[in-house]
Amino acid sequence: MNVAQILVVSPGITRARQRSASGLLLVACVVMGLVVFLQHRLGAYHAAFDDDESSHYVSGLLIHDYLAAGVPGSPLAFIRRFHSSYPLVGIGHWGPAYYAVEGVWMLLFGWSRTAALLLSASVTAAVGLVLYAVAAPRFGRILGGFTAVAFVSSPLVQQGSDAVMLDGSITLLCLLALLAYWRSQLSPHSGRGEYAVELGCV
């Protein structure tokens, strides 16, 4: 293929990518809006924390406070001091990756229950978006969109997304690890198998 052919083909490729990106953005907005609507309908923004939620929230708040204080010295010393006032720290029972994300999220959007629930909504919407991205090229955008909407609307998913829980983030990591493993089997020398292992370890 010469330069002239590349110049002729490139606009079509660019338009296809723009349509694909526009489709992803539209699905992301619809799915996120649907998740937040379902959270409201279930009364999530007016409910109190239960025991598990409290632990996950306090663990994220620990990271938030540590970062907001300018990373003051040893993390273990900070955890001990924090734990003496807030004994529901869940780091150790669960890995710290989600709590690190939650802590940074709280720095950006505040540490209210509403902000924490919007993080849960974003993670659930991200799973729906990944499902759309996998399904749409194979079955069409309509069925891809239906897949995403059906996932976030299912009662089991709603139960996880209307609380400050790790269900959605574990689902997202498992799905990404599965996709990386699947692609590594299609292309054994691509190095994607390493991504599957890394995502599984997280």
DORO-460899 format. One line per 5 residues: for each residue y, x, z of N, C-alpha, C. Coordinates in Angstrom, 1 decimal, decimal comma, m for minus. Example, Ala and Ser with C-alpha at 12.3 -4.5 7.8 and 13.67 -1.06 7.14 Angstrom:
BEGIN
m5,7/13,2/7,8/m4,5/12,3/7,8/m3,3/13,2/7,8  m2,2/12,8/7,1/m1,1/13,7/7,1/0,0/12,9/7,9
***
This chain:
BEGIN
m1,2/0,9/0,0/0,0/0,0/0,0/1,2/0,9/0,0  2,1/0,7/m1,0/3,4/1,5/m1,1/4,5/0,8/m0,2  5,6/1,5/m0,2/6,8/1,1/0,6/7,3/m0,3/0,1  7,3/m0,5/m1,2/7,8/m1,8/m1,7/6,9/m2,9/m1,2  5,6/m2,7/m1,2/4,7/m3,8/m0,8/4,9/m4,0/0,7
5,1/m2,9/1,5/5,3/m3,1/2,9/6,6/m3,9/3,2  7,6/m3,6/2,4/8,9/m4,3/2,6/8,7/m5,8/2,2  7,9/m6,1/1,2/7,7/m7,5/0,8/6,8/m8,2/1,9  5,8/m7,6/2,5/4,9/m8,2/3,4/5,6/m8,4/4,8  6,4/m7,4/5,2/7,0/m7,4/6,5/7,7/m8,6/7,0
8,6/m9,3/6,1/9,2/m10,5/6,6/8,2/m11,6/6,9  7,1/m11,7/6,2/6,1/m12,7/6,5/5,5/m12,4/7,8  5,2/m11,2/8,1/4,5/m10,8/9,3/5,5/m11,0/10,5  6,8/m10,7/10,2/7,8/m10,9/11,3/7,9/m12,4/11,6  7,9/m13,3/10,6/8,1/m14,7/10,8/6,8/m15,2/11,5
5,7/m14,7/11,2/4,4/m15,2/11,9/4,5/m14,8/13,3  4,9/m13,6/13,6/5,0/m13,1/15,0/6,1/m14,0/15,8  7,2/m14,3/15,1/8,2/m15,1/15,8/7,7/m16,5/16,1  6,9/m17,1/15,1/6,3/m18,4/15,4/5,3/m18,3/16,5  4,5/m17,2/16,6/3,6/m17,1/17,6/4,3/m16,9/19,0
5,3/m16,1/19,0/6,1/m15,9/20,3/6,7/m17,2/20,7  7,3/m18,0/19,7/7,9/m19,3/20,0/6,9/m20,2/20,6  5,7/m20,2/20,0/4,6/m21,1/20,5/4,2/m20,8/21,9  4,1/m19,5/22,2/3,8/m19,0/23,6/4,8/m19,4/24,6  6,1/m19,2/24,2/7,2/m19,6/25,0/7,2/m21,1/25,3
7,0/m21,9/24,3/7,0/m23,4/24,5/5,9/m23,8/25,4  4,7/m23,2/25,2/3,5/m23,6/26,0/3,8/m23,1/27,5  4,4/m21,9/27,6/4,7/m21,4/29,0/5,6/m22,4/29,7  6,7/m22,9/29,0/7,6/m23,8/29,6/7,0/m25,1/30,0  6,2/m25,6/29,1/5,5/m26,9/29,3/4,5/m26,8/30,5
3,7/m25,8/30,5/2,7/m25,6/31,5/3,4/m25,4/32,9  4,4/m24,5/32,9/5,1/m24,3/34,2/5,7/m25,6/34,7  6,4/m26,3/33,8/7,0/m27,6/34,2/5,9/m28,5/34,7  4,8/m28,6/34,1/3,7/m29,5/34,5/3,2/m29,1/35,9  3,0/m27,8/36,1/2,5/m27,3/37,4/3,5/m27,7/38,5
4,8/m27,5/38,3/5,8/m27,8/39,3/5,8/m29,3/39,6  5,7/m30,1/38,5/5,7/m31,5/38,6/4,5/m32,0/39,5  3,4/m31,4/39,2/2,2/m31,8/40,0/2,3/m31,3/41,5  2,9/m30,2/41,7/3,2/m29,8/43,1/4,1/m30,8/43,8  5,1/m31,2/43,1/6,0/m32,2/43,7/5,3/m33,5/44,0
4,5/m34,0/43,0/3,8/m35,2/43,2/2,8/m35,2/44,3  2,2/m34,0/44,6/1,3/m33,9/45,7/2,0/m33,6/47,1  3,4/m33,5/47,0/4,1/m33,3/48,2/4,1/m31,9/48,8  3,8/m30,9/47,9/3,6/m29,5/48,3/4,9/m28,9/48,9  6,1/m29,3/48,4/7,3/m28,7/48,9/7,8/m29,3/50,2
7,1/m30,3/50,7/7,5/m30,9/52,0/6,4/m30,8/53,0  5,3/m30,1/52,7/4,2/m30,0/53,6/4,4/m28,7/54,4  3,6/m28,7/55,5/3,7/m27,5/56,4/2,6/m26,5/56,0  2,7/m25,3/56,4/1,6/m24,3/56,1/0,4/m24,6/56,9  m0,8/m24,5/56,3/m2,0/m24,5/57,1/m2,3/m23,0/57,5
m3,5/m22,8/58,2/m3,8/m21,5/58,7/m3,9/m20,4/57,7  m4,6/m20,7/56,6/m4,8/m19,7/55,5/m3,5/m19,4/54,8  m2,7/m20,5/54,5/m1,4/m20,4/53,9/m0,5/m19,5/54,7  m0,5/m19,8/56,0/0,4/m19,0/56,9/0,1/m17,5/56,8  m1,2/m17,2/56,8/m1,6/m15,8/56,7/m1,1/m15,1/55,4
m1,3/m15,8/54,3/m0,9/m15,3/53,0/0,7/m15,2/52,9  1,3/m16,2/53,5/2,8/m16,2/53,5/3,3/m15,0/54,4  2,8/m14,9/55,6/3,3/m13,9/56,5/3,0/m12,5/55,9  1,9/m12,3/55,2/1,5/m11,0/54,7/2,5/m10,6/53,6  2,9/m11,6/52,8/4,0/m11,3/51,8/5,3/m11,1/52,4
5,6/m11,8/53,5/6,8/m11,6/54,2/6,9/m10,2/54,8  5,8/m9,7/55,3/5,7/m8,3/55,8/6,1/m7,3/54,7  5,6/m7,4/53,5/6,0/m6,5/52,5/7,5/m6,7/52,1  7,9/m7,9/52,1/9,4/m8,2/51,8/10,2/m7,5/52,9  9,9/m7,7/54,1/10,7/m7,1/55,2/10,7/m5,5/55,2
9,5/m5,0/54,8/9,4/m3,5/54,8/10,3/m3,0/53,6  10,3/m3,7/52,5/11,1/m3,2/51,3/12,6/m3,5/51,6  12,9/m4,6/52,2/14,3/m5,0/52,5/14,9/m4,0/53,5  14,1/m3,5/54,4/14,5/m2,5/55,4/14,7/m1,1/54,8  14,4/m1,0/53,5/14,5/0,3/52,9/13,4/1,3/53,1
12,2/0,7/53,2/10,9/1,5/53,4/11,1/2,4/54,6  11,2/1,9/55,8/11,5/2,7/57,0/10,3/3,4/57,6  9,9/4,5/57,1/8,9/5,3/57,7/7,5/4,8/57,4  6,6/5,1/58,3/5,1/4,8/58,1/4,9/3,3/57,9  4,1/2,9/56,9/3,8/1,5/56,7/2,9/1,0/57,9
2,0/1,8/58,4/1,1/1,4/59,5/1,9/1,1/60,7  2,9/2,0/61,0/3,8/1,7/62,2/4,5/0,4/62,0  5,1/0,2/60,8/5,8/m1,0/60,6/4,9/m2,3/60,7  3,7/m2,2/60,2/2,7/m3,3/60,3/2,4/m3,6/61,8  2,2/m2,6/62,6/1,9/m2,8/64,0/3,1/m3,5/64,7
4,3/m3,1/64,4/5,5/m3,8/65,0/5,6/m5,2/64,5  5,4/m5,4/63,2/5,5/m6,7/62,6/4,4/m7,6/63,2  3,2/m7,1/63,3/2,0/m7,8/63,7/2,2/m8,3/65,2  2,9/m7,6/66,0/3,2/m8,0/67,4/4,0/m9,3/67,5  4,8/m9,6/66,4/5,6/m10,8/66,4/4,9/m11,9/65,5
4,2/m11,5/64,5/3,6/m12,4/63,5/2,1/m12,0/63,4  1,3/m12,6/64,2/m0,1/m12,1/64,2/m1,0/m12,5/63,1  m0,5/m13,3/62,1/m1,4/m13,8/61,1/m1,3/m12,9/59,8  m1,0/m11,6/59,9/m1,1/m10,7/58,8/m2,5/m10,6/58,2  m2,6/m10,9/56,9/m3,9/m10,9/56,3/m4,3/m9,7/55,5
m3,4/m8,7/55,5/m3,7/m7,4/54,8/m4,9/m6,8/55,5  m5,9/m6,4/54,8/m7,1/m5,9/55,4/m8,2/m6,9/55,2  m8,0/m8,2/55,4/m9,0/m9,2/55,0/m9,0/m9,3/53,5  m7,8/m9,2/52,9/m7,6/m9,3/51,5/m6,8/m8,0/51,1  m7,0/m7,6/49,8/m6,3/m6,5/49,3/m4,8/m6,7/49,3
m4,0/m5,6/49,2/m2,6/m5,8/49,3/m1,9/m6,1/48,0  m2,6/m6,1/46,9/m1,9/m6,3/45,6/m1,1/m7,6/45,5  m1,7/m8,7/45,8/m1,0/m10,0/45,7/0,2/m10,0/46,7  0,0/m9,4/47,9/1,1/m9,4/48,9/2,2/m8,6/48,4  1,9/m7,5/47,7/3,0/m6,6/47,1/3,8/m7,4/46,1
3,1/m8,2/45,2/3,8/m9,0/44,3/4,6/m10,1/45,0  4,0/m10,7/46,0/4,7/m11,8/46,8/5,9/m11,2/47,5  5,8/m10,0/48,0/7,0/m9,4/48,7/8,1/m9,1/47,7  7,8/m8,6/46,6/8,9/m8,3/45,5/9,4/m9,7/45,1  8,6/m10,7/44,9/9,0/m12,0/44,5/10,0/m12,5/45,5
9,7/m12,4/46,8/10,6/m12,8/47,9/12,0/m12,1/47,8  11,9/m10,8/47,5/13,2/m10,1/47,3/14,1/m10,7/46,2  13,4/m11,1/45,2/14,2/m11,6/44,0/14,6/m13,1/44,2  13,7/m13,9/44,8/14,0/m15,4/44,8/14,1/m16,0/46,2  14,0/m15,2/47,2/14,1/m15,7/48,6/12,7/m15,8/49,2
12,7/m16,1/50,5/11,5/m16,1/51,3/11,1/m17,5/51,8  11,7/m18,5/51,2/11,4/m19,9/51,6/10,0/m20,3/51,1  9,5/m21,4/51,6/8,3/m22,0/51,1/8,4/m22,4/49,7  9,5/m22,9/49,3/9,7/m23,3/47,9/9,5/m22,0/47,0  10,1/m20,9/47,3/10,0/m19,7/46,5/8,5/m19,3/46,4
7,8/m19,3/47,6/6,4/m18,9/47,6/5,6/m19,9/46,7  5,9/m21,2/46,7/5,1/m22,1/45,9/5,4/m21,9/44,4  6,7/m21,5/44,1/7,0/m21,2/42,7/6,2/m20,0/42,2  5,9/m19,1/43,1/5,0/m18,0/42,7/3,6/m18,5/42,4  3,1/m19,4/43,2/1,8/m20,0/43,0/1,8/m20,7/41,7
2,9/m21,4/41,4/3,0/m22,2/40,1/3,0/m21,2/38,9  3,7/m20,1/39,1/3,8/m19,1/38,0/2,5/m18,5/37,7  1,7/m18,2/38,7/0,4/m17,6/38,5/m0,5/m18,6/37,8  m0,5/m19,9/38,3/m1,3/m20,9/37,6/m0,9/m21,1/36,2  0,4/m21,1/35,9/0,9/m21,2/34,5/0,4/m20,0/33,7
0,4/m18,8/34,3/0,0/m17,6/33,6/m1,5/m17,8/33,2  m2,3/m18,3/34,0/m3,8/m18,5/33,6/m3,8/m19,5/32,5  m3,1/m20,6/32,5/m3,0/m21,5/31,4/m2,6/m20,9/30,1  m1,6/m20,0/30,2/m1,0/m19,3/29,1/m2,1/m18,4/28,4  m2,8/m17,7/29,3/m3,9/m16,8/28,8/m4,9/m17,6/28,1
m5,3/m18,8/28,7/m6,3/m19,6/28,0/m5,8/m20,1/26,7  m4,5/m20,5/26,6/m3,9/m20,9/25,3/m4,0/m19,7/24,3  m3,6/m18,5/24,7/m3,6/m17,4/23,8/m5,0/m17,0/23,3  m6,0/m17,3/24,1/m7,4/m17,1/23,6/m7,8/m18,2/22,7  m7,5/m19,4/23,1/m8,0/m20,6/22,3/m7,3/m20,9/21,0
m6,0/m20,7/21,0/m5,2/m21,1/19,9/m5,6/m20,4/18,6  m5,8/m19,1/18,5/m6,1/m18,5/17,3/m7,5/m18,9/16,7  m8,4/m19,4/17,6/m9,7/m19,8/17,2/m9,8/m21,2/16,9  m9,1/m22,1/17,6/m9,3/m23,5/17,5/m8,0/m24,3/17,1  m6,9/m23,5/17,0/m5,7/m24,2/16,6/m4,8/m24,4/17,8
m3,5/m24,5/17,5/m2,5/m24,6/18,6/m2,6/m25,9/19,4  m3,0/m27,0/18,8/m3,1/m28,2/19,5/m4,2/m28,1/20,5  m5,4/m27,7/20,1/m6,5/m27,6/21,1/m6,2/m26,5/22,1  m5,5/m25,4/21,7/m5,1/m24,4/22,6/m4,2/m24,9/23,7  m3,2/m25,7/23,3/m2,3/m26,4/24,2/m3,1/m27,3/25,2
m4,0/m28,1/24,6/m4,8/m29,0/25,4/m5,6/m28,2/26,4  m6,2/m27,1/26,1/m6,9/m26,3/27,0/m6,1/m25,9/28,2  m4,8/m25,4/27,9/m3,9/m25,0/29,0/m3,6/m26,1/29,9  m3,2/m27,3/29,3/m2,8/m28,5/30,1/m4,0/m29,0/30,9  m5,2/m29,0/30,3/m6,4/m29,5/31,0/m6,7/m28,6/32,2
m6,5/m27,3/32,0/m6,8/m26,4/33,1/m5,8/m26,7/34,3  m4,5/m26,7/34,1/m3,6/m26,8/35,2/m3,6/m28,2/35,8  m4,1/m29,2/35,0/m4,1/m30,6/35,5/m5,4/m30,9/36,3  m6,4/m30,0/36,2/m7,6/m30,3/36,9/m7,4/m30,4/38,4  m8,1/m31,3/39,1/m7,9/m31,4/40,6/m8,1/m30,2/41,4
m9,1/m29,4/41,0/m9,4/m28,2/41,8/m8,3/m27,1/41,6  m7,7/m27,0/40,4/m6,6/m26,1/40,2/m5,4/m26,6/40,9  m5,1/m27,9/40,9/m4,0/m28,4/41,6/m4,1/m28,1/43,1  m5,3/m28,2/43,6/m5,5/m28,0/45,1/m5,1/m26,5/45,4  m5,4/m25,6/44,5/m5,0/m24,2/44,8/m3,6/m23,9/44,5
m3,0/m24,6/43,5/m1,6/m24,2/43,1/m0,5/m25,0/44,0  m1,0/m26,0/44,8/0,0/m26,7/45,6/0,1/m26,1/47,0  m0,5/m24,8/47,1/m0,4/m24,1/48,4/m0,2/m22,7/48,2  0,2/m21,9/49,2/0,4/m20,5/49,1/m1,0/m19,8/49,3  m1,8/m19,8/48,3/m3,1/m19,3/48,3/m3,4/m18,2/47,2
m4,5/m17,5/47,4/m4,8/m16,5/46,4/m5,7/m16,9/45,3  m6,1/m18,2/45,3/m7,0/m18,7/44,3/m6,6/m18,4/42,8  m5,3/m18,7/42,6/m4,8/m18,6/41,2/m4,8/m17,1/40,8  m4,3/m16,2/41,7/m4,2/m14,8/41,3/m5,6/m14,2/41,1  m6,6/m14,6/41,9/m8,0/m14,1/41,7/m8,5/m14,6/40,4
m8,2/m15,9/40,1/m8,7/m16,4/38,8/m8,0/m15,7/37,6  m6,7/m15,4/37,7/m6,1/m14,6/36,6/m6,7/m13,3/36,4  m6,9/m12,5/37,5/m7,4/m11,2/37,4/m8,9/m11,2/36,9  m9,7/m12,2/37,3/m11,0/m12,3/36,8/m11,1/m12,6/35,3  m10,2/m13,5/34,9/m10,1/m13,9/33,5/m9,7/m12,7/32,6
m8,7/m11,9/33,1/m8,2/m10,8/32,3/m9,3/m9,7/32,3  m10,0/m9,5/33,4/m11,1/m8,6/33,4/m12,3/m9,0/32,5  m12,6/m10,3/32,5/m13,6/m10,8/31,6/m13,2/m10,6/30,1  m11,9/m10,9/29,8/m11,5/m10,7/28,4/m11,5/m9,2/28,0  m11,1/m8,3/28,9/m11,1/m6,9/28,6/m12,6/m6,4/28,4
m13,5/m6,9/29,2/m14,9/m6,6/29,1/m15,5/m7,1/27,7  m15,1/m8,3/27,4/m15,6/m8,9/26,2/m15,1/m8,1/25,0  m13,8/m7,7/25,0/m13,3/m7,0/23,9/m13,9/m5,6/23,8  m14,2/m5,0/25,0/m14,8/m3,7/25,0/m16,2/m3,8/24,4  m16,9/m4,9/24,5/m18,2/m5,0/23,8/m18,1/m5,2/22,3
m17,0/m5,8/21,9/m16,7/m6,0/20,5/m16,4/m4,6/19,8  m15,6/m3,8/20,6/m15,2/m2,5/20,1/m15,6/m1,5/21,2  m16,8/m1,0/21,3/m17,3/m0,1/22,4/m16,5/1,1/22,6  m15,8/1,7/21,6/m15,1/2,9/21,7/m13,6/2,7/21,9  m13,2/1,5/22,2/m11,8/1,2/22,3/m11,2/1,6/23,6
m12,0/1,8/24,6/m11,5/2,2/26,0/m11,2/1,0/26,8  m11,4/m0,2/26,3/m11,0/m1,4/27,0/m11,9/m1,7/28,2  m13,1/m1,1/28,2/m14,0/m1,3/29,3/m13,4/m0,8/30,6  m12,6/0,3/30,5/m11,9/0,8/31,7/m11,0/m0,2/32,2  m10,3/m1,0/31,4/m9,4/m2,0/31,8/m10,1/m3,1/32,6
m11,3/m3,4/32,2/m12,1/m4,4/32,8/m12,5/m4,0/34,3  m12,9/m2,7/34,4/m13,2/m2,1/35,7/m12,0/m2,1/36,6  m10,9/m1,7/36,0/m9,6/m1,6/36,8/m9,2/m2,9/37,3  m9,2/m3,9/36,4/m8,8/m5,3/36,8/m9,8/m5,8/37,9  m11,1/m5,6/37,7/m12,0/m6,0/38,7/m11,8/m5,4/40,1
m11,4/m4,1/40,1/m11,2/m3,4/41,4/m9,9/m4,0/42,1  m8,9/m4,4/41,3/m7,7/m5,0/41,9/m8,1/m6,3/42,7
***
